[in-house]
């Protein structure tokens, strides 16, 4: 499946899942408490995201100060960005995904899994691409004739 097909499937299915859960919860606890709960999770998520984001930023700065590449921390920042977008999207399904992104051990485990699974493939593709393109440096001489 291509990326565009996956994105189309996500853009169609996630709102349907959200509507389903909102209707189900609204039938059990009522419409007003459901709206309050959705707003509460968005506010709580934003506060937790701020704390996690600042913590990750401090770790990026500390790793940079030590002269290390803060790769894991940068990927954590990307996951926090995704989690924040999920938390700000109204609904219970996206809130659950967003809160899962805010759990540091889970977030780090997912990033390490992703690096193990796809990191070697990405590295091999980049080395294959550079070999197939040939040398990038042209050697030659030139001189300027003054008239």
ABEGO torsion letter per residue (X at the ends): XBAAAAAAAAAAAAAAAAAAAAAAAAAAAEAAAAAAAAAAAAAAAAAAAAAAAAAAAAAAAAAAAAGBBBAAAAAAAAAAAAAAAAAABBEAAAAAAAAAAABAAAAAAAAAAAAAAAAAAAAAAAAAAAAAAEBABBBEBBBBBBX
